[in-house]
Amino acid sequence: MTQTPTPDPERQRRRDFHMHPELSNREERTSRVIAERLKALGLDEVKTGVGKHGIVALLKGAKPGPVVAVRTDLDALPIQETLDVPYKSQNPGVKHACGHDAHMTVELGVAQILSKMRGQISGTIKFIFQPAEEGAPAGEEGGAKLMIKE
């Protein structure tokens, strides 16, 4: 009897992000999913709503030391999905064509691994999830500048 392999949770997470892309300053679902995951990992602080839909989360190591930041982007592009794959975009005219779905998944993976190594970490790791990396819509503020401003 052949067993069906258990789906890799990180692959599923990346595919979920790919299926639900959101444009700059509209990353509501994406931000919610990421914040829930970071909280489940037990990070010390998870601040949402930074620069509209950005997230800044802290992982404090057991030993004193510097602060190091890890950053990723959240937004997708206004491009129609043309690939016929099971994880294709469910949002017409919006697609993760730049790799942001993979970037987010990698940063969450880093947070997962490091959260298990807290006792060995000197200092603090700041996880930054930036919205509107592709540029805020006309007439709106967004992206890194707004996150820094706030």
C-alpha positions as CSV (number, residue, x, y, z in Angstrom):
1,M,0.0,0.0,0.0
2,T,1.4,3.4,-1.1
3,Q,1.1,6.2,1.4
4,T,0.4,9.7,0.3
5,P,3.2,11.9,1.6
6,T,2.3,14.5,4.1
7,P,2.4,18.0,2.5
8,D,5.4,20.1,3.5
9,P,3.9,22.9,5.7
10,E,6.4,25.5,4.4
11,R,5.6,24.6,0.8
12,Q,1.9,24.8,1.6
13,R,2.5,28.2,3.2
14,R,4.3,29.6,0.1
15,R,1.5,28.3,-2.1
16,D,-1.1,29.8,0.2
17,F,0.7,33.2,-0.2
18,H,0.8,32.7,-3.9
19,M,-2.9,31.9,-4.1
20,H,-3.9,35.0,-2.2
21,P,-1.7,37.8,-3.5
22,E,-2.5,41.4,-2.4
23,L,-1.4,44.7,-4.0
24,S,0.7,47.4,-2.2
25,N,-1.0,48.8,0.9
26,R,-3.8,46.2,0.6
27,E,-1.9,43.3,2.3
28,E,-4.6,42.7,4.9
29,R,-4.9,38.9,4.7
30,T,-1.1,38.4,4.2
31,S,-0.3,40.5,7.3
32,R,-2.9,38.6,9.4
33,V,-1.6,35.2,8.4
34,I,2.0,36.2,9.1
35,A,1.2,37.8,12.5
36,E,-0.7,34.7,13.6
37,R,2.3,32.5,12.7
38,L,4.8,34.8,14.5
39,K,2.6,34.8,17.6
40,A,2.3,31.0,17.5
41,L,6.1,30.8,17.4
42,G,6.2,32.7,20.7
43,L,8.1,35.8,19.6
44,D,8.5,38.4,22.3
45,E,6.6,41.2,20.5
46,V,4.6,41.2,17.3
47,K,3.5,44.7,16.3
48,T,1.0,44.9,13.4
49,G,-0.3,47.8,11.4
50,V,3.1,49.5,10.9
51,G,3.0,51.5,7.7
52,K,-0.5,50.2,7.0
53,H,0.0,46.4,7.0
54,G,3.6,46.0,8.0
55,I,4.7,43.8,10.9
56,V,7.7,44.2,13.2
57,A,8.4,41.3,15.5
58,L,11.2,40.8,18.1
59,L,12.9,37.6,19.2
60,K,15.1,38.4,22.2
61,G,18.0,36.0,22.7
62,A,18.9,34.7,26.2
63,K,22.2,36.7,26.1
64,P,22.9,40.4,25.7
65,G,24.1,41.5,22.3
66,P,23.3,43.6,19.2
67,V,20.0,43.9,17.3
68,V,20.0,42.3,13.8
69,A,17.2,42.8,11.4
70,V,15.8,40.4,8.8
71,R,13.4,42.0,6.3
72,T,11.0,40.8,3.6
73,D,8.3,42.2,1.3
74,L,4.6,41.4,1.3
75,D,3.0,42.8,-1.8
76,A,2.2,41.3,-5.2
77,L,2.0,42.9,-8.6
78,P,-0.9,43.8,-10.9
79,I,-0.3,40.9,-13.2
80,Q,-2.7,38.3,-14.4
81,E,-1.8,34.7,-13.4
82,T,-1.3,32.7,-16.6
83,L,0.0,29.4,-15.2
84,D,-2.5,26.6,-14.7
85,V,-1.2,25.2,-11.4
86,P,-3.1,24.1,-8.4
87,Y,-1.8,27.1,-6.4
88,K,-2.5,29.7,-9.0
89,S,-3.7,33.2,-7.9
90,Q,-7.3,33.4,-6.7
91,N,-7.3,37.2,-7.1
92,P,-7.9,38.2,-10.7
93,G,-5.2,40.5,-12.1
94,V,-2.9,40.1,-9.0
95,K,0.1,37.7,-8.9
96,H,3.2,37.1,-6.9
97,A,5.5,37.3,-9.9
98,C,8.5,38.7,-8.1
99,G,9.1,36.0,-5.4
100,H,7.6,37.8,-2.5
101,D,5.6,34.7,-1.6
102,A,8.9,32.8,-1.3
103,H,10.6,35.7,0.6
104,M,7.8,35.7,3.2
105,T,8.0,31.9,3.6
106,V,11.8,32.0,4.0
107,E,11.6,34.7,6.7
108,L,8.9,32.8,8.6
109,G,11.2,29.7,8.4
110,V,14.1,31.7,9.8
111,A,11.8,32.9,12.6
112,Q,10.7,29.3,13.3
113,I,14.3,28.0,13.5
114,L,15.7,30.9,15.6
115,S,12.7,30.8,18.0
116,K,13.9,27.3,18.9
117,M,17.4,28.5,19.5
118,R,16.6,31.5,21.7
119,G,19.0,30.2,24.5
120,Q,21.9,30.3,22.1
121,I,21.2,33.8,20.7
122,S,23.1,36.9,21.8
123,G,21.0,40.0,21.2
124,T,17.7,40.6,19.5
125,I,16.5,39.7,16.0
126,K,14.0,42.1,14.5
127,F,11.8,40.6,11.9
128,I,10.4,43.2,9.5
129,F,7.6,42.4,7.0
130,Q,7.3,45.4,4.7
131,P,4.1,46.3,2.7
132,A,4.1,48.3,-0.5
133,E,7.7,47.4,-1.5
134,E,6.6,47.7,-5.1
135,G,5.4,51.2,-4.4
136,A,2.4,52.7,-2.8
137,P,-0.6,53.5,-5.0
138,A,-0.9,57.0,-6.3
139,G,-1.8,59.5,-3.6
140,E,-0.9,57.1,-0.8
141,E,2.1,56.8,1.5
142,G,3.6,53.3,2.0
143,G,6.5,51.0,2.0
144,A,9.8,51.4,3.9
145,K,9.5,55.2,4.2
146,L,6.2,55.0,6.0
147,M,7.3,52.1,8.3
148,I,10.4,54.1,9.3
149,K,8.3,57.3,9.8
150,E,5.9,55.4,12.1
